[in-house]
Amino acid sequence: MTFSNIMDSNSYQGDSSQAGVGPLIAARARMLGPASRLFYDRPVHLVRGQGSHLFDADGASFLDAYNNVASVGHGHPHVVDAVSQQLATLNTHTRYLHGGILDYSERLLASMPAEIDQVMYACTGSEANDLALRVAEMYTGASGVIVTADAYHGNTTAVTAISPALGAATTLGKNVRTVPAPDSYRIPRAELAARFAADVAGAVDDLRGAGFGVSALVADTIFSSDGIYPDPSVLKPAVDVVRAAGGVFIADEVQPGFARTGESMWGFTRHHVIPELITMGKPMGNGLPVAAMAARSDVLKPFAVGVPYFNTFAGNAVSMAAAAAVLDVIEGERLLLNAASVGAALRRDLAHVAAGHPRIGDIRGAGLYIGVEVVADPDTKTPDRAGARWLVNALRERRVLLSVCGAAGHVLKIRPPLVFSRSDVDWFCTEFAAVLGDF
Ligand SMILES: Cc1ncc(COP(=O)(O)O)c(C=O)c1O
């Protein structure tokens, strides 16, 4: 089996003879096949969720430190009510007039810089990125794309070709160049932005030399799958380089968007850069498949006037009701503030717990997106994939759920629902301290 950082670092690799869940694992393998990976050495069978807590078939409660999709909380009653009411009233596609999509679009665009004045809907982050690539290519007349070395942007043919995190199973496009992520743990902070911009400039030259020209730099604005690098200085100089070469910046906000970073609704705001195109998904509908691409209308125009776009489920009335309810909750429960304060408390308490554990090399993040770097040796900073995997499984045994990211699958990825509370932080740190005791 080929190895993928994003699919396999923490995937279940065992047999199906596990007590309780064995028959489910076997049935899944038989009917879904081997491409659908499960998490953990002992997969979890969840039947219910509430807020940032999940419950298994035996009623045992788990702390959810991983799921950014149910970002305003599992089973949030406001979202449930909005979706149920709309589903019972009307659910149709975007070829009829409907106020819901307009009300939502107005709110969404109001959360972005004024330059971003139009939005098109999709069902998944992959579709949104796929669309953005097409739009960028028509606007720039070029096809070259630059991404980071362990980026993940989705699963259509076009976006797997810009998703090196999928590993050897995927061939990057001939028109795609990768640059190292801005690794703030290994590169001195003072050099980080200049080094990233220089790498992007190298990729620009290479794409031009190969005749592709430069269409876009596509970047997840917190570099999630690369290992979570929150330094806000790095993107602007690189985007300037791309623009000077005629390309555009596509901000992939599928992970950092919708208040995750605690500083602003959007990750790109932290970098003081206004993208030409912005893609979003995952947390947008709190579990319903809602995604979008927002754009500067002049950038969108060459595509929009030439290519009719219809996406059966995208922007339907129920999806828009879910997305509007998510915005209501983010605003009403002040989740941006919560992400900032609880995220800071979690980083501080984690640092306290990890003090004196040399194999915890770095704790970094923004808001409720936190990476914990696991290393074999703090002096060499050698990534410790096996150690990270051990910690994730040890925490799962103590009913705390998280996963990993990073080039070697060696960075613990802590990315809970935005409603994570101070008592959840205590719960997390108590269990983290316990597993570190055996690490
Ligand atoms: C940064 C990023 N972009 C795009 C995607 C693709 O989104 P989806 O799985 O909804 O297609 C993902 C999914 O993990 C992602 O993390």
The ligand as an SDF file (V2000), in Angstrom:
LIG
                    3D

 16 16  0  0  0  0  0  0  0  0999 V2000
   -7.3340   22.6940    3.0920 C   0  0  0  0  0  0  0  0  0  0  0  0
   -8.3520   21.8020    2.4590 C   0  0  0  0  0  0  0  0  0  0  0  0
   -8.8350   22.1200    1.2630 N   0  0  0  0  0  0  0  0  0  0  0  0
   -9.7760   21.3630    0.6440 C   0  0  0  0  0  0  0  0  0  0  0  0
  -10.2410   20.2070    1.2320 C   0  0  0  0  0  0  0  0  0  0  0  0
  -11.2670   19.3640    0.5170 C   0  0  0  0  0  0  0  0  0  0  0  0
  -12.5090   19.4900    1.1030 O   0  0  0  0  0  0  0  0  0  0  0  0
  -13.6310   18.3720    0.9000 P   0  0  0  0  0  0  0  0  0  0  0  0
  -13.1910   17.1420    1.6280 O   0  0  0  0  0  0  0  0  0  0  0  0
  -14.8720   19.0020    1.4630 O   0  0  0  0  0  0  0  0  0  0  0  0
  -13.7380   18.1400   -0.5610 O   0  0  0  0  0  0  0  0  0  0  0  0
   -9.7710   19.8420    2.4900 C   0  0  0  0  0  0  0  0  0  0  0  0
  -10.2710   18.6150    3.1520 C   0  0  0  0  0  0  0  0  0  0  0  0
   -9.7270   18.0830    4.0770 O   0  0  0  0  0  0  0  0  0  0  0  0
   -8.8000   20.6560    3.1160 C   0  0  0  0  0  0  0  0  0  0  0  0
   -8.3110   20.3400    4.3220 O   0  0  0  0  0  0  0  0  0  0  0  0
  1  2  1  0
  2  3  1  0
  2 15  2  0
  3  4  2  0
  4  5  1  0
  5  6  1  0
  5 12  2  0
  6  7  1  0
  7  8  1  0
  8  9  2  0
  8 10  1  0
  8 11  1  0
 12 13  1  0
 12 15  1  0
 13 14  2  0
 15 16  1  0
M  END
$$$$
